[in-house]
Amino acid sequence: MSEHATFAGGCFWGIEHVFNKEFAKYDIKTKVGYTGGNTESPDYKLVCTGTTNHAEALDIAYDPAKISYETLLEFFYRVHDPTLLNAQGRNTGTQYRSAIFYHSSEQKETAEKVTQKIQEERYKDKKIVTEIIPAVQFFDAEEYHQLYIEKNPEGYVCHYPRW
């Protein structure tokens, strides 16, 4: 059985790359796209204007018998800075915000619990600004964005394990 986890944490190229490197052995399936906004059928050029309120996001299909949602959440927090508002690395704008798009009440509860834990253990002096909001329609990004870093190893990445 497959479930979905949807995260936004800056440029979707980098976050997809680090998740695939870390969790390949668990047979996750990833795709990047746009979610959380107010425009039907957004594309990269439109999202980059900052007018759609869509976030660049990663959708992960995973088997909860092989890997837990909590493990995915903790890794999400490890590989980006959740204290930056609408920014990650040199990218700024609402499309680069930190967000967890939950797909069930159980995911919401787990996201709130993990966020509180990470806040207390890792970010005592800074506030986590990650949004925890319901998943809405996910629009796949253009094909050239899918697995971008694997296709373009010199591409820009600001995601790495911070602890």
C-alpha positions in Angstrom: 0.0 0.0 0.0 1.3 3.4 -0.9 0.9 6.7 1.0 2.0 10.2 0.1 4.1 12.8 1.9 4.2 16.3 0.5 6.9 18.8 1.6 8.1 22.2 0.5 11.5 23.4 1.6 13.0 25.6 -1.0 13.9 24.7 -4.6 12.3 21.4 -5.4 15.4 20.1 -7.3 17.5 19.8 -4.2 14.9 18.4 -1.9 14.0 15.7 -4.4 17.7 14.9 -4.9 18.5 14.4 -1.2 15.3 12.4 -0.5 16.1 10.0 -3.4 19.7 9.6 -2.2 18.7 8.9 1.4 15.6 6.7 0.8 16.3 4.9 -2.6 16.5 1.5 -0.8 12.9 2.0 0.4 11.5 2.2 -3.1 10.1 5.7 -2.7 8.7 7.4 -5.8 9.2 11.1 -6.1 7.9 13.9 -8.3 8.2 17.7 -8.0 5.5 20.2 -8.6 3.4 23.0 -7.3 0.8 23.1 -4.5 -0.8 25.3 -2.0 -1.7 28.2 -4.3 -4.6 29.8 -5.9 -4.0 29.3 -9.6 -5.3 26.5 -11.8 -2.6 24.8 -13.9 0.4 26.7 -12.7 3.7 26.4 -14.5 7.3 27.2 -13.5 7.4 30.7 -15.1 4.1 31.7 -13.5 5.0 30.3 -10.0 8.3 32.2 -10.2 6.4 35.5 -10.4 5.3 35.0 -6.8 1.7 35.8 -7.6 0.2 32.2 -7.4 1.0 31.4 -3.8 2.1 27.9 -4.9 5.1 26.4 -3.3 7.7 24.3 -5.1 7.1 21.0 -3.5 8.1 17.3 -3.4 5.5 14.6 -3.4 6.7 11.2 -2.2 4.9 8.0 -2.6 6.1 5.5 0.0 5.2 2.3 1.7 4.6 2.8 5.4 5.6 -0.8 6.0 9.1 0.1 4.8 9.5 3.6 6.1 7.5 5.8 8.5 6.1 9.2 7.8 7.9 10.3 11.0 11.2 9.3 9.5 10.5 11.3 6.3 9.5 14.3 8.4 12.6 14.2 10.5 14.7 14.0 7.4 12.8 16.9 5.8 13.7 19.0 8.8 17.4 17.9 8.7 18.0 19.0 5.1 16.6 22.5 5.0 16.4 25.5 7.4 12.8 25.6 8.7 13.4 28.9 10.4 13.8 30.9 7.2 10.6 32.6 6.1 9.9 32.3 2.3 13.5 31.5 1.6 16.1 28.7 1.3 19.7 29.2 0.2 19.8 32.1 -2.3 16.2 31.5 -3.3 13.6 33.9 -1.9 9.8 34.2 -2.4 6.7 32.4 -1.2 7.3 29.5 -3.7 10.4 28.6 -1.5 8.6 28.5 1.8 8.8 25.6 4.3 5.6 23.7 4.4 4.2 20.2 5.3 1.1 19.4 3.3 -0.6 16.6 5.3 -2.9 14.0 3.7 -4.7 12.7 6.8 -5.4 13.7 10.4 -2.7 11.2 11.5 -0.1 12.9 9.3 -1.2 16.3 10.8 -0.8 15.0 14.3 2.6 13.4 13.5 3.8 16.6 11.8 2.8 18.7 14.8 4.5 16.3 17.2 7.7 16.1 15.1 7.8 19.9 14.6 7.5 20.5 18.3 10.3 17.9 19.0 12.6 19.5 16.4 11.9 23.0 17.8 12.8 21.9 21.3 15.8 19.9 20.4 17.4 21.7 17.4 16.1 25.3 17.2 15.9 26.6 20.7 16.9 30.1 19.7 15.0 30.4 16.5 11.3 29.8 15.7 10.4 27.1 13.1 8.1 28.8 10.5 7.1 25.7 8.6 3.5 25.7 7.7 1.5 22.5 8.5 -1.5 22.7 6.2 -3.9 20.3 4.4 -2.7 18.9 1.1 -4.5 20.3 -1.9 -4.2 19.7 -5.6 -0.7 18.9 -6.6 0.4 20.0 -10.1 3.3 18.1 -11.6 6.2 20.3 -12.6 7.4 20.3 -16.2 9.3 17.1 -17.2 12.7 18.8 -17.3 12.3 19.6 -13.5 11.7 15.9 -12.6 15.0 14.4 -11.2 16.7 17.6 -12.3 19.9 17.1 -10.3 20.3 13.5 -11.5 20.1 14.8 -15.1 22.2 18.0 -14.4 24.7 17.2 -11.6 26.1 20.7 -11.7 22.6 22.1 -10.8 22.1 24.3 -7.7 21.4 22.5 -4.5 21.0 24.1 -1.0 19.8 20.9 0.7 22.1 18.9 2.9 22.0 17.2 6.3 22.4 20.0 8.9 22.6 17.6 12.0 
